[in-house]
Amino acid sequence: MRVYLKSFAKSMPMIQETLTPSAARRYYDFIGARYDWFGFYEARAKLRALDLLDLTPGQCILNVGLGTGKESLAIQEKTNPDGTVFGIDLSFAMLQVAHQRRLEALCQADVRWLPFANQIFDRLLATYVLDLIPACDLADILINFHRLLKPGGRLVLLSLTDGINTASRAFVRLWKWVYALNPIACGGCRPLELACMVEQAGFTVIHREVIVQWGVPSEVVAAVPIGAT
C-alpha cells in the first residue's frame, strides 16, 4: 500500500496550493451560518449527491465537512430509525450550527486525519471539501476514504470543477484569476477533476456528471471500491 500510495501521489496533477488548515478554519468560523447563502449555486448539485448516496434505513454514514448540517439532516431522515450519521468539520462554528439543528454525532476534525476505524461506513459524503485541500494531501485523503468504507460501500464527492459551456467556462476563468490574486477571496476553493483522482485511489466510478447552476460548474462523482461492482 505504501508503494502504491507514493505512485498515486506522484501521478496527481499539480494544483496551485490553497489555504492552510488554520486559515481555512478561521475563514469558515467567520462564515458560520452564512454558509447557507451559497445555496444559490450549490443546491442542485448537493441534491444530486444525496440522491447518488442511495440511502436506506439502518446505514452508517460519514459526512465529511458537513458545514451547517443541512445534508446530514436529510441523510438522517432517510436512514432512520436505526441509521447513524456522523459529521465532521474543521470549523467549530459550523459544528455549532449543525448542533443547533439537533445533529448529535459531531466531531471537530481535519479531513486528513479521520478518527475512525477501518470499514465501518456504508456511505461517505464529501461536498465542496477536496477543492480547498492542498494538492499534496489529496492522495492520502482519498485512500483514507477507501479505508473507512465497508465492502460494498459507496463514496460520493462534490466539488467545483472546470466549465462545460460558455457561461461556466467564463465563470471559472474569472474564479481562477481571483484565486491567483488571493485564495481567501474564493474561500480557498479551486476547480478539481475528481473522477480521475478517485479512480487512482482504488475506486470504480459508477456515475459522474457536471451540474451548472448560476454559471457555477460542480462535478458530482459516485464511486465504489474496486471489485465491489
PyMOL CGO cylinders between C-alpha atoms (Angstrom):
from pymol import cmd
from pymol.cgo import CYLINDER

trace = [
    CYLINDER, 0.00, 0.00, 0.00, 2.84, 2.42, 0.77, 0.3, 1, 1, 1, 1, 1, 1,
    CYLINDER, 2.84, 2.42, 0.77, 4.42, 1.84, -2.64, 0.3, 1, 1, 1, 1, 1, 1,
    CYLINDER, 4.42, 1.84, -2.64, 1.04, 2.32, -4.33, 0.3, 1, 1, 1, 1, 1, 1,
    CYLINDER, 1.04, 2.32, -4.33, 0.39, 5.48, -2.35, 0.3, 1, 1, 1, 1, 1, 1,
    CYLINDER, 0.39, 5.48, -2.35, 3.71, 7.01, -3.41, 0.3, 1, 1, 1, 1, 1, 1,
    CYLINDER, 3.71, 7.01, -3.41, 2.97, 6.18, -7.05, 0.3, 1, 1, 1, 1, 1, 1,
    CYLINDER, 2.97, 6.18, -7.05, -0.52, 7.68, -6.77, 0.3, 1, 1, 1, 1, 1, 1,
    CYLINDER, -0.52, 7.68, -6.77, 0.78, 10.86, -5.13, 0.3, 1, 1, 1, 1, 1, 1,
    CYLINDER, 0.78, 10.86, -5.13, 3.37, 11.35, -7.89, 0.3, 1, 1, 1, 1, 1, 1,
    CYLINDER, 3.37, 11.35, -7.89, 0.67, 10.97, -10.54, 0.3, 1, 1, 1, 1, 1, 1,
    CYLINDER, 0.67, 10.97, -10.54, -1.54, 13.68, -9.05, 0.3, 1, 1, 1, 1, 1, 1,
    CYLINDER, -1.54, 13.68, -9.05, -1.85, 16.80, -11.20, 0.3, 1, 1, 1, 1, 1, 1,
    CYLINDER, -1.85, 16.80, -11.20, -0.01, 19.87, -9.97, 0.3, 1, 1, 1, 1, 1, 1,
    CYLINDER, -0.01, 19.87, -9.97, -2.63, 22.16, -8.47, 0.3, 1, 1, 1, 1, 1, 1,
    CYLINDER, -2.63, 22.16, -8.47, -1.92, 25.55, -7.00, 0.3, 1, 1, 1, 1, 1, 1,
    CYLINDER, -1.92, 25.55, -7.00, -1.83, 25.45, -3.22, 0.3, 1, 1, 1, 1, 1, 1,
    CYLINDER, -1.83, 25.45, -3.22, -4.79, 26.71, -1.25, 0.3, 1, 1, 1, 1, 1, 1,
    CYLINDER, -4.79, 26.71, -1.25, -5.31, 27.93, 2.32, 0.3, 1, 1, 1, 1, 1, 1,
    CYLINDER, -5.31, 27.93, 2.32, -3.52, 26.37, 5.24, 0.3, 1, 1, 1, 1, 1, 1,
    CYLINDER, -3.52, 26.37, 5.24, -5.79, 24.36, 7.59, 0.3, 1, 1, 1, 1, 1, 1,
    CYLINDER, -5.79, 24.36, 7.59, -5.62, 27.12, 10.21, 0.3, 1, 1, 1, 1, 1, 1,
    CYLINDER, -5.62, 27.12, 10.21, -6.54, 29.80, 7.66, 0.3, 1, 1, 1, 1, 1, 1,
    CYLINDER, -6.54, 29.80, 7.66, -9.40, 27.66, 6.34, 0.3, 1, 1, 1, 1, 1, 1,
    CYLINDER, -9.40, 27.66, 6.34, -10.68, 27.12, 9.88, 0.3, 1, 1, 1, 1, 1, 1,
    CYLINDER, -10.68, 27.12, 9.88, -10.65, 30.86, 10.61, 0.3, 1, 1, 1, 1, 1, 1,
    CYLINDER, -10.65, 30.86, 10.61, -12.42, 31.63, 7.34, 0.3, 1, 1, 1, 1, 1, 1,
    CYLINDER, -12.42, 31.63, 7.34, -15.24, 29.13, 7.85, 0.3, 1, 1, 1, 1, 1, 1,
    CYLINDER, -15.24, 29.13, 7.85, -15.57, 30.01, 11.52, 0.3, 1, 1, 1, 1, 1, 1,
    CYLINDER, -15.57, 30.01, 11.52, -16.19, 33.57, 10.35, 0.3, 1, 1, 1, 1, 1, 1,
    CYLINDER, -16.19, 33.57, 10.35, -18.70, 32.44, 7.69, 0.3, 1, 1, 1, 1, 1, 1,
    CYLINDER, -18.70, 32.44, 7.69, -20.63, 30.19, 10.11, 0.3, 1, 1, 1, 1, 1, 1,
    CYLINDER, -20.63, 30.19, 10.11, -24.36, 30.03, 9.43, 0.3, 1, 1, 1, 1, 1, 1,
    CYLINDER, -24.36, 30.03, 9.43, -23.94, 32.40, 6.48, 0.3, 1, 1, 1, 1, 1, 1,
    CYLINDER, -23.94, 32.40, 6.48, -22.52, 29.46, 4.53, 0.3, 1, 1, 1, 1, 1, 1,
    CYLINDER, -22.52, 29.46, 4.53, -26.10, 28.55, 3.62, 0.3, 1, 1, 1, 1, 1, 1,
    CYLINDER, -26.10, 28.55, 3.62, -26.16, 31.68, 1.45, 0.3, 1, 1, 1, 1, 1, 1,
    CYLINDER, -26.16, 31.68, 1.45, -24.07, 29.77, -1.09, 0.3, 1, 1, 1, 1, 1, 1,
    CYLINDER, -24.07, 29.77, -1.09, -27.06, 27.54, -1.79, 0.3, 1, 1, 1, 1, 1, 1,
    CYLINDER, -27.06, 27.54, -1.79, -27.87, 29.63, -4.83, 0.3, 1, 1, 1, 1, 1, 1,
    CYLINDER, -27.87, 29.63, -4.83, -25.19, 27.74, -6.78, 0.3, 1, 1, 1, 1, 1, 1,
    CYLINDER, -25.19, 27.74, -6.78, -24.74, 24.57, -4.67, 0.3, 1, 1, 1, 1, 1, 1,
    CYLINDER, -24.74, 24.57, -4.67, -28.31, 23.38, -4.09, 0.3, 1, 1, 1, 1, 1, 1,
    CYLINDER, -28.31, 23.38, -4.09, -28.92, 21.31, -7.24, 0.3, 1, 1, 1, 1, 1, 1,
    CYLINDER, -28.92, 21.31, -7.24, -25.53, 19.60, -7.08, 0.3, 1, 1, 1, 1, 1, 1,
    CYLINDER, -25.53, 19.60, -7.08, -25.99, 18.75, -3.40, 0.3, 1, 1, 1, 1, 1, 1,
    CYLINDER, -25.99, 18.75, -3.40, -29.44, 17.28, -4.03, 0.3, 1, 1, 1, 1, 1, 1,
    CYLINDER, -29.44, 17.28, -4.03, -27.95, 15.10, -6.77, 0.3, 1, 1, 1, 1, 1, 1,
    CYLINDER, -27.95, 15.10, -6.77, -25.16, 13.98, -4.43, 0.3, 1, 1, 1, 1, 1, 1,
    CYLINDER, -25.16, 13.98, -4.43, -27.72, 12.96, -1.80, 0.3, 1, 1, 1, 1, 1, 1,
    CYLINDER, -27.72, 12.96, -1.80, -29.65, 11.01, -4.42, 0.3, 1, 1, 1, 1, 1, 1,
    CYLINDER, -29.65, 11.01, -4.42, -26.50, 9.17, -5.53, 0.3, 1, 1, 1, 1, 1, 1,
    CYLINDER, -26.50, 9.17, -5.53, -25.81, 8.03, -1.96, 0.3, 1, 1, 1, 1, 1, 1,
    CYLINDER, -25.81, 8.03, -1.96, -28.68, 5.55, -2.44, 0.3, 1, 1, 1, 1, 1, 1,
    CYLINDER, -28.68, 5.55, -2.44, -29.66, 5.70, 1.22, 0.3, 1, 1, 1, 1, 1, 1,
    CYLINDER, -29.66, 5.70, 1.22, -31.69, 3.10, 3.09, 0.3, 1, 1, 1, 1, 1, 1,
    CYLINDER, -31.69, 3.10, 3.09, -32.72, 2.76, 6.76, 0.3, 1, 1, 1, 1, 1, 1,
    CYLINDER, -32.72, 2.76, 6.76, -30.08, 1.42, 9.12, 0.3, 1, 1, 1, 1, 1, 1,
    CYLINDER, -30.08, 1.42, 9.12, -26.99, 2.57, 7.25, 0.3, 1, 1, 1, 1, 1, 1,
    CYLINDER, -26.99, 2.57, 7.25, -23.94, 4.14, 8.89, 0.3, 1, 1, 1, 1, 1, 1,
    CYLINDER, -23.94, 4.14, 8.89, -22.95, 7.36, 7.10, 0.3, 1, 1, 1, 1, 1, 1,
    CYLINDER, -22.95, 7.36, 7.10, -19.99, 9.74, 7.35, 0.3, 1, 1, 1, 1, 1, 1,
    CYLINDER, -19.99, 9.74, 7.35, -20.47, 13.33, 6.16, 0.3, 1, 1, 1, 1, 1, 1,
    CYLINDER, -20.47, 13.33, 6.16, -17.01, 14.88, 5.78, 0.3, 1, 1, 1, 1, 1, 1,
    CYLINDER, -17.01, 14.88, 5.78, -17.11, 18.65, 6.00, 0.3, 1, 1, 1, 1, 1, 1,
    CYLINDER, -17.11, 18.65, 6.00, -20.78, 18.74, 6.94, 0.3, 1, 1, 1, 1, 1, 1,
    CYLINDER, -20.78, 18.74, 6.94, -20.93, 22.54, 7.08, 0.3, 1, 1, 1, 1, 1, 1,
    CYLINDER, -20.93, 22.54, 7.08, -24.14, 23.71, 8.71, 0.3, 1, 1, 1, 1, 1, 1,
    CYLINDER, -24.14, 23.71, 8.71, -25.61, 20.21, 8.70, 0.3, 1, 1, 1, 1, 1, 1,
    CYLINDER, -25.61, 20.21, 8.70, -28.44, 20.55, 6.16, 0.3, 1, 1, 1, 1, 1, 1,
    CYLINDER, -28.44, 20.55, 6.16, -27.34, 17.50, 4.18, 0.3, 1, 1, 1, 1, 1, 1,
    CYLINDER, -27.34, 17.50, 4.18, -26.82, 15.46, 7.36, 0.3, 1, 1, 1, 1, 1, 1,
    CYLINDER, -26.82, 15.46, 7.36, -30.41, 16.20, 8.37, 0.3, 1, 1, 1, 1, 1, 1,
    CYLINDER, -30.41, 16.20, 8.37, -31.65, 14.89, 5.02, 0.3, 1, 1, 1, 1, 1, 1,
    CYLINDER, -31.65, 14.89, 5.02, -29.46, 11.80, 5.40, 0.3, 1, 1, 1, 1, 1, 1,
    CYLINDER, -29.46, 11.80, 5.40, -30.74, 11.23, 8.92, 0.3, 1, 1, 1, 1, 1, 1,
    CYLINDER, -30.74, 11.23, 8.92, -34.35, 11.25, 7.72, 0.3, 1, 1, 1, 1, 1, 1,
    CYLINDER, -34.35, 11.25, 7.72, -33.61, 8.58, 5.09, 0.3, 1, 1, 1, 1, 1, 1,
    CYLINDER, -33.61, 8.58, 5.09, -31.57, 6.28, 7.34, 0.3, 1, 1, 1, 1, 1, 1,
    CYLINDER, -31.57, 6.28, 7.34, -33.86, 6.35, 10.39, 0.3, 1, 1, 1, 1, 1, 1,
    CYLINDER, -33.86, 6.35, 10.39, -34.85, 4.64, 12.59, 0.3, 1, 1, 1, 1, 1, 1,
    CYLINDER, -34.85, 4.64, 12.59, -31.66, 2.61, 13.07, 0.3, 1, 1, 1, 1, 1, 1,
    CYLINDER, -31.66, 2.61, 13.07, -29.16, 4.53, 10.97, 0.3, 1, 1, 1, 1, 1, 1,
    CYLINDER, -29.16, 4.53, 10.97, -26.22, 6.56, 12.26, 0.3, 1, 1, 1, 1, 1, 1,
    CYLINDER, -26.22, 6.56, 12.26, -24.96, 9.79, 10.71, 0.3, 1, 1, 1, 1, 1, 1,
    CYLINDER, -24.96, 9.79, 10.71, -21.54, 11.06, 11.76, 0.3, 1, 1, 1, 1, 1, 1,
    CYLINDER, -21.54, 11.06, 11.76, -20.49, 14.57, 10.76, 0.3, 1, 1, 1, 1, 1, 1,
    CYLINDER, -20.49, 14.57, 10.76, -17.05, 16.12, 10.92, 0.3, 1, 1, 1, 1, 1, 1,
    CYLINDER, -17.05, 16.12, 10.92, -15.86, 19.62, 10.15, 0.3, 1, 1, 1, 1, 1, 1,
    CYLINDER, -15.86, 19.62, 10.15, -12.72, 21.64, 10.72, 0.3, 1, 1, 1, 1, 1, 1,
    CYLINDER, -12.72, 21.64, 10.72, -14.80, 24.67, 11.74, 0.3, 1, 1, 1, 1, 1, 1,
    CYLINDER, -14.80, 24.67, 11.74, -16.19, 24.74, 15.28, 0.3, 1, 1, 1, 1, 1, 1,
    CYLINDER, -16.19, 24.74, 15.28, -18.67, 27.45, 14.25, 0.3, 1, 1, 1, 1, 1, 1,
    CYLINDER, -18.67, 27.45, 14.25, -20.11, 25.14, 11.60, 0.3, 1, 1, 1, 1, 1, 1,
    CYLINDER, -20.11, 25.14, 11.60, -20.45, 22.35, 14.15, 0.3, 1, 1, 1, 1, 1, 1,
    CYLINDER, -20.45, 22.35, 14.15, -22.31, 24.70, 16.50, 0.3, 1, 1, 1, 1, 1, 1,
    CYLINDER, -22.31, 24.70, 16.50, -24.86, 25.48, 13.77, 0.3, 1, 1, 1, 1, 1, 1,
    CYLINDER, -24.86, 25.48, 13.77, -25.21, 21.77, 13.00, 0.3, 1, 1, 1, 1, 1, 1,
    CYLINDER, -25.21, 21.77, 13.00, -25.74, 21.02, 16.70, 0.3, 1, 1, 1, 1, 1, 1,
    CYLINDER, -25.74, 21.02, 16.70, -28.49, 23.64, 16.84, 0.3, 1, 1, 1, 1, 1, 1,
    CYLINDER, -28.49, 23.64, 16.84, -30.21, 21.63, 14.11, 0.3, 1, 1, 1, 1, 1, 1,
    CYLINDER, -30.21, 21.63, 14.11, -30.29, 18.70, 16.57, 0.3, 1, 1, 1, 1, 1, 1,
    CYLINDER, -30.29, 18.70, 16.57, -27.47, 16.73, 15.00, 0.3, 1, 1, 1, 1, 1, 1,
    CYLINDER, -27.47, 16.73, 15.00, -25.54, 14.94, 17.72, 0.3, 1, 1, 1, 1, 1, 1,
    CYLINDER, -25.54, 14.94, 17.72, -22.82, 12.67, 16.26, 0.3, 1, 1, 1, 1, 1, 1,
    CYLINDER, -22.82, 12.67, 16.26, -20.48, 15.55, 15.51, 0.3, 1, 1, 1, 1, 1, 1,
    CYLINDER, -20.48, 15.55, 15.51, -16.70, 15.84, 15.69, 0.3, 1, 1, 1, 1, 1, 1,
    CYLINDER, -16.70, 15.84, 15.69, -14.24, 18.64, 15.03, 0.3, 1, 1, 1, 1, 1, 1,
    CYLINDER, -14.24, 18.64, 15.03, -11.56, 17.02, 12.90, 0.3, 1, 1, 1, 1, 1, 1,
    CYLINDER, -11.56, 17.02, 12.90, -9.22, 17.58, 9.98, 0.3, 1, 1, 1, 1, 1, 1,
    CYLINDER, -9.22, 17.58, 9.98, -10.15, 15.56, 6.89, 0.3, 1, 1, 1, 1, 1, 1,
    CYLINDER, -10.15, 15.56, 6.89, -6.51, 14.45, 6.66, 0.3, 1, 1, 1, 1, 1, 1,
    CYLINDER, -6.51, 14.45, 6.66, -6.74, 12.60, 9.99, 0.3, 1, 1, 1, 1, 1, 1,
    CYLINDER, -6.74, 12.60, 9.99, -10.14, 10.98, 10.38, 0.3, 1, 1, 1, 1, 1, 1,
    CYLINDER, -10.14, 10.98, 10.38, -10.57, 9.36, 13.83, 0.3, 1, 1, 1, 1, 1, 1,
    CYLINDER, -10.57, 9.36, 13.83, -12.46, 6.24, 12.75, 0.3, 1, 1, 1, 1, 1, 1,
    CYLINDER, -12.46, 6.24, 12.75, -11.71, 2.52, 12.49, 0.3, 1, 1, 1, 1, 1, 1,
    CYLINDER, -11.71, 2.52, 12.49, -11.47, 0.61, 9.21, 0.3, 1, 1, 1, 1, 1, 1,
    CYLINDER, -11.47, 0.61, 9.21, -14.54, -0.38, 7.16, 0.3, 1, 1, 1, 1, 1, 1,
    CYLINDER, -14.54, -0.38, 7.16, -17.29, 0.99, 9.39, 0.3, 1, 1, 1, 1, 1, 1,
    CYLINDER, -17.29, 0.99, 9.39, -19.26, 3.20, 6.99, 0.3, 1, 1, 1, 1, 1, 1,
    CYLINDER, -19.26, 3.20, 6.99, -21.80, 2.20, 4.36, 0.3, 1, 1, 1, 1, 1, 1,
    CYLINDER, -21.80, 2.20, 4.36, -21.61, 5.61, 2.71, 0.3, 1, 1, 1, 1, 1, 1,
    CYLINDER, -21.61, 5.61, 2.71, -19.21, 8.56, 2.74, 0.3, 1, 1, 1, 1, 1, 1,
    CYLINDER, -19.21, 8.56, 2.74, -20.18, 12.03, 1.51, 0.3, 1, 1, 1, 1, 1, 1,
    CYLINDER, -20.18, 12.03, 1.51, -17.86, 15.00, 0.99, 0.3, 1, 1, 1, 1, 1, 1,
    CYLINDER, -17.86, 15.00, 0.99, -19.27, 18.13, -0.64, 0.3, 1, 1, 1, 1, 1, 1,
    CYLINDER, -19.27, 18.13, -0.64, -17.04, 21.09, -1.54, 0.3, 1, 1, 1, 1, 1, 1,
    CYLINDER, -17.04, 21.09, -1.54, -14.24, 19.82, 0.69, 0.3, 1, 1, 1, 1, 1, 1,
    CYLINDER, -14.24, 19.82, 0.69, -11.49, 18.43, -1.52, 0.3, 1, 1, 1, 1, 1, 1,
    CYLINDER, -11.49, 18.43, -1.52, -11.40, 21.58, -3.62, 0.3, 1, 1, 1, 1, 1, 1,
    CYLINDER, -11.40, 21.58, -3.62, -9.95, 23.51, -0.68, 0.3, 1, 1, 1, 1, 1, 1,
    CYLINDER, -9.95, 23.51, -0.68, -7.38, 20.86, 0.34, 0.3, 1, 1, 1, 1, 1, 1,
    CYLINDER, -7.38, 20.86, 0.34, -3.68, 21.29, -0.57, 0.3, 1, 1, 1, 1, 1, 1,
    CYLINDER, -3.68, 21.29, -0.57, -2.75, 19.11, -3.55, 0.3, 1, 1, 1, 1, 1, 1,
    CYLINDER, -2.75, 19.11, -3.55, -0.08, 17.25, -1.57, 0.3, 1, 1, 1, 1, 1, 1,
    CYLINDER, -0.08, 17.25, -1.57, -2.77, 15.84, 0.76, 0.3, 1, 1, 1, 1, 1, 1,
    CYLINDER, -2.77, 15.84, 0.76, -5.39, 14.69, -1.77, 0.3, 1, 1, 1, 1, 1, 1,
    CYLINDER, -5.39, 14.69, -1.77, -3.90, 11.23, -2.40, 0.3, 1, 1, 1, 1, 1, 1,
    CYLINDER, -3.90, 11.23, -2.40, -3.75, 10.35, 1.30, 0.3, 1, 1, 1, 1, 1, 1,
    CYLINDER, -3.75, 10.35, 1.30, -7.29, 11.59, 1.89, 0.3, 1, 1, 1, 1, 1, 1,
    CYLINDER, -7.29, 11.59, 1.89, -8.84, 9.54, -0.92, 0.3, 1, 1, 1, 1, 1, 1,
    CYLINDER, -8.84, 9.54, -0.92, -7.07, 6.36, 0.17, 0.3, 1, 1, 1, 1, 1, 1,
    CYLINDER, -7.07, 6.36, 0.17, -8.23, 7.04, 3.72, 0.3, 1, 1, 1, 1, 1, 1,
    CYLINDER, -8.23, 7.04, 3.72, -11.80, 7.28, 2.42, 0.3, 1, 1, 1, 1, 1, 1,
    CYLINDER, -11.80, 7.28, 2.42, -11.26, 3.85, 0.86, 0.3, 1, 1, 1, 1, 1, 1,
    CYLINDER, -11.26, 3.85, 0.86, -10.13, 2.53, 4.26, 0.3, 1, 1, 1, 1, 1, 1,
    CYLINDER, -10.13, 2.53, 4.26, -13.27, 3.75, 6.02, 0.3, 1, 1, 1, 1, 1, 1,
    CYLINDER, -13.27, 3.75, 6.02, -15.81, 2.18, 3.65, 0.3, 1, 1, 1, 1, 1, 1,
    CYLINDER, -15.81, 2.18, 3.65, -17.27, -1.27, 4.19, 0.3, 1, 1, 1, 1, 1, 1,
    CYLINDER, -17.27, -1.27, 4.19, -17.05, -3.77, 1.32, 0.3, 1, 1, 1, 1, 1, 1,
    CYLINDER, -17.05, -3.77, 1.32, -19.85, -2.71, -0.99, 0.3, 1, 1, 1, 1, 1, 1,
    CYLINDER, -19.85, -2.71, -0.99, -19.84, 0.82, 0.43, 0.3, 1, 1, 1, 1, 1, 1,
    CYLINDER, -19.84, 0.82, 0.43, -20.18, 3.95, -1.69, 0.3, 1, 1, 1, 1, 1, 1,
    CYLINDER, -20.18, 3.95, -1.69, -18.32, 7.24, -1.93, 0.3, 1, 1, 1, 1, 1, 1,
    CYLINDER, -18.32, 7.24, -1.93, -19.99, 10.42, -3.22, 0.3, 1, 1, 1, 1, 1, 1,
    CYLINDER, -19.99, 10.42, -3.22, -17.90, 13.53, -3.81, 0.3, 1, 1, 1, 1, 1, 1,
    CYLINDER, -17.90, 13.53, -3.81, -18.81, 17.01, -4.99, 0.3, 1, 1, 1, 1, 1, 1,
    CYLINDER, -18.81, 17.01, -4.99, -16.51, 19.88, -5.91, 0.3, 1, 1, 1, 1, 1, 1,
    CYLINDER, -16.51, 19.88, -5.91, -16.07, 22.96, -8.02, 0.3, 1, 1, 1, 1, 1, 1,
    CYLINDER, -16.07, 22.96, -8.02, -14.78, 21.93, -11.46, 0.3, 1, 1, 1, 1, 1, 1,
    CYLINDER, -14.78, 21.93, -11.46, -13.95, 23.28, -14.92, 0.3, 1, 1, 1, 1, 1, 1,
    CYLINDER, -13.95, 23.28, -14.92, -16.74, 24.67, -17.05, 0.3, 1, 1, 1, 1, 1, 1,
    CYLINDER, -16.74, 24.67, -17.05, -18.64, 22.76, -19.73, 0.3, 1, 1, 1, 1, 1, 1,
    CYLINDER, -18.64, 22.76, -19.73, -20.44, 25.60, -21.54, 0.3, 1, 1, 1, 1, 1, 1,
    CYLINDER, -20.44, 25.60, -21.54, -19.78, 29.24, -22.38, 0.3, 1, 1, 1, 1, 1, 1,
    CYLINDER, -19.78, 29.24, -22.38, -21.14, 30.69, -19.14, 0.3, 1, 1, 1, 1, 1, 1,
    CYLINDER, -21.14, 30.69, -19.14, -19.45, 28.19, -16.83, 0.3, 1, 1, 1, 1, 1, 1,
    CYLINDER, -19.45, 28.19, -16.83, -16.11, 28.43, -18.65, 0.3, 1, 1, 1, 1, 1, 1,
    CYLINDER, -16.11, 28.43, -18.65, -16.20, 32.22, -18.32, 0.3, 1, 1, 1, 1, 1, 1,
    CYLINDER, -16.20, 32.22, -18.32, -17.04, 31.88, -14.63, 0.3, 1, 1, 1, 1, 1, 1,
    CYLINDER, -17.04, 31.88, -14.63, -14.13, 29.51, -13.99, 0.3, 1, 1, 1, 1, 1, 1,
    CYLINDER, -14.13, 29.51, -13.99, -11.68, 31.76, -15.85, 0.3, 1, 1, 1, 1, 1, 1,
    CYLINDER, -11.68, 31.76, -15.85, -12.74, 34.65, -13.61, 0.3, 1, 1, 1, 1, 1, 1,
    CYLINDER, -12.74, 34.65, -13.61, -12.61, 32.43, -10.50, 0.3, 1, 1, 1, 1, 1, 1,
    CYLINDER, -12.61, 32.43, -10.50, -9.06, 31.28, -11.29, 0.3, 1, 1, 1, 1, 1, 1,
    CYLINDER, -9.06, 31.28, -11.29, -7.97, 34.87, -11.88, 0.3, 1, 1, 1, 1, 1, 1,
    CYLINDER, -7.97, 34.87, -11.88, -9.34, 35.98, -8.50, 0.3, 1, 1, 1, 1, 1, 1,
    CYLINDER, -9.34, 35.98, -8.50, -7.90, 32.88, -6.81, 0.3, 1, 1, 1, 1, 1, 1,
    CYLINDER, -7.90, 32.88, -6.81, -4.44, 33.64, -8.19, 0.3, 1, 1, 1, 1, 1, 1,
    CYLINDER, -4.44, 33.64, -8.19, -4.63, 37.10, -6.64, 0.3, 1, 1, 1, 1, 1, 1,
    CYLINDER, -4.63, 37.10, -6.64, -5.91, 35.93, -3.25, 0.3, 1, 1, 1, 1, 1, 1,
    CYLINDER, -5.91, 35.93, -3.25, -7.25, 32.40, -2.47, 0.3, 1, 1, 1, 1, 1, 1,
    CYLINDER, -7.25, 32.40, -2.47, -9.14, 33.67, 0.58, 0.3, 1, 1, 1, 1, 1, 1,
    CYLINDER, -9.14, 33.67, 0.58, -11.44, 35.63, -1.75, 0.3, 1, 1, 1, 1, 1, 1,
    CYLINDER, -11.44, 35.63, -1.75, -12.58, 32.24, -3.12, 0.3, 1, 1, 1, 1, 1, 1,
    CYLINDER, -12.58, 32.24, -3.12, -12.81, 30.55, 0.27, 0.3, 1, 1, 1, 1, 1, 1,
    CYLINDER, -12.81, 30.55, 0.27, -9.69, 28.59, -0.64, 0.3, 1, 1, 1, 1, 1, 1,
    CYLINDER, -9.69, 28.59, -0.64, -11.59, 26.56, -3.26, 0.3, 1, 1, 1, 1, 1, 1,
    CYLINDER, -11.59, 26.56, -3.26, -10.32, 25.93, -6.78, 0.3, 1, 1, 1, 1, 1, 1,
    CYLINDER, -10.32, 25.93, -6.78, -11.61, 23.69, -9.59, 0.3, 1, 1, 1, 1, 1, 1,
    CYLINDER, -11.61, 23.69, -9.59, -10.71, 19.98, -9.50, 0.3, 1, 1, 1, 1, 1, 1,
    CYLINDER, -10.71, 19.98, -9.50, -11.25, 16.97, -11.75, 0.3, 1, 1, 1, 1, 1, 1,
    CYLINDER, -11.25, 16.97, -11.75, -12.42, 14.40, -9.23, 0.3, 1, 1, 1, 1, 1, 1,
    CYLINDER, -12.42, 14.40, -9.23, -13.13, 11.31, -11.33, 0.3, 1, 1, 1, 1, 1, 1,
    CYLINDER, -13.13, 11.31, -11.33, -9.55, 10.56, -12.38, 0.3, 1, 1, 1, 1, 1, 1,
    CYLINDER, -9.55, 10.56, -12.38, -8.24, 11.06, -8.83, 0.3, 1, 1, 1, 1, 1, 1,
    CYLINDER, -8.24, 11.06, -8.83, -10.91, 8.77, -7.39, 0.3, 1, 1, 1, 1, 1, 1,
    CYLINDER, -10.91, 8.77, -7.39, -10.06, 6.00, -9.86, 0.3, 1, 1, 1, 1, 1, 1,
    CYLINDER, -10.06, 6.00, -9.86, -6.37, 6.22, -9.00, 0.3, 1, 1, 1, 1, 1, 1,
    CYLINDER, -6.37, 6.22, -9.00, -7.25, 5.81, -5.31, 0.3, 1, 1, 1, 1, 1, 1,
    CYLINDER, -7.25, 5.81, -5.31, -8.72, 2.35, -5.86, 0.3, 1, 1, 1, 1, 1, 1,
    CYLINDER, -8.72, 2.35, -5.86, -12.35, 3.13, -6.71, 0.3, 1, 1, 1, 1, 1, 1,
    CYLINDER, -12.35, 3.13, -6.71, -14.56, 2.39, -9.68, 0.3, 1, 1, 1, 1, 1, 1,
    CYLINDER, -14.56, 2.39, -9.68, -16.54, 5.45, -10.76, 0.3, 1, 1, 1, 1, 1, 1,
    CYLINDER, -16.54, 5.45, -10.76, -20.17, 4.46, -11.29, 0.3, 1, 1, 1, 1, 1, 1,
    CYLINDER, -20.17, 4.46, -11.29, -21.51, 7.92, -12.05, 0.3, 1, 1, 1, 1, 1, 1,
    CYLINDER, -21.51, 7.92, -12.05, -20.09, 11.31, -12.98, 0.3, 1, 1, 1, 1, 1, 1,
    CYLINDER, -20.09, 11.31, -12.98, -21.82, 14.47, -14.06, 0.3, 1, 1, 1, 1, 1, 1,
    CYLINDER, -21.82, 14.47, -14.06, -21.25, 18.22, -14.07, 0.3, 1, 1, 1, 1, 1, 1,
    CYLINDER, -21.25, 18.22, -14.07, -24.13, 20.38, -12.85, 0.3, 1, 1, 1, 1, 1, 1,
    CYLINDER, -24.13, 20.38, -12.85, -24.12, 24.09, -13.69, 0.3, 1, 1, 1, 1, 1, 1,
    CYLINDER, -24.12, 24.09, -13.69, -26.20, 26.42, -11.52, 0.3, 1, 1, 1, 1, 1, 1,
    CYLINDER, -26.20, 26.42, -11.52, -26.00, 30.19, -11.99, 0.3, 1, 1, 1, 1, 1, 1,
    CYLINDER, -26.00, 30.19, -11.99, -22.93, 29.62, -14.16, 0.3, 1, 1, 1, 1, 1, 1,
    CYLINDER, -22.93, 29.62, -14.16, -21.06, 27.69, -11.45, 0.3, 1, 1, 1, 1, 1, 1,
    CYLINDER, -21.06, 27.69, -11.45, -19.96, 24.16, -12.54, 0.3, 1, 1, 1, 1, 1, 1,
    CYLINDER, -19.96, 24.16, -12.54, -19.89, 21.39, -9.92, 0.3, 1, 1, 1, 1, 1, 1,
    CYLINDER, -19.89, 21.39, -9.92, -18.65, 17.84, -10.51, 0.3, 1, 1, 1, 1, 1, 1,
    CYLINDER, -18.65, 17.84, -10.51, -20.58, 15.05, -8.78, 0.3, 1, 1, 1, 1, 1, 1,
    CYLINDER, -20.58, 15.05, -8.78, -18.89, 11.64, -8.60, 0.3, 1, 1, 1, 1, 1, 1,
    CYLINDER, -18.89, 11.64, -8.60, -20.22, 8.41, -7.13, 0.3, 1, 1, 1, 1, 1, 1,
    CYLINDER, -20.22, 8.41, -7.13, -17.76, 5.53, -6.75, 0.3, 1, 1, 1, 1, 1, 1,
    CYLINDER, -17.76, 5.53, -6.75, -17.33, 2.14, -5.09, 0.3, 1, 1, 1, 1, 1, 1,
    CYLINDER, -17.33, 2.14, -5.09, -14.16, 0.30, -4.04, 0.3, 1, 1, 1, 1, 1, 1,
    CYLINDER, -14.16, 0.30, -4.04, -12.69, -1.69, -6.94, 0.3, 1, 1, 1, 1, 1, 1,
    CYLINDER, -12.69, -1.69, -6.94, -14.26, -5.15, -7.10, 0.3, 1, 1, 1, 1, 1, 1,
    CYLINDER, -14.26, -5.15, -7.10, -17.49, -4.04, -5.41, 0.3, 1, 1, 1, 1, 1, 1,
    CYLINDER, -17.49, -4.04, -5.41, -19.40, -3.74, -8.70, 0.3, 1, 1, 1, 1, 1, 1,
]
cmd.load_cgo(trace, "trace")
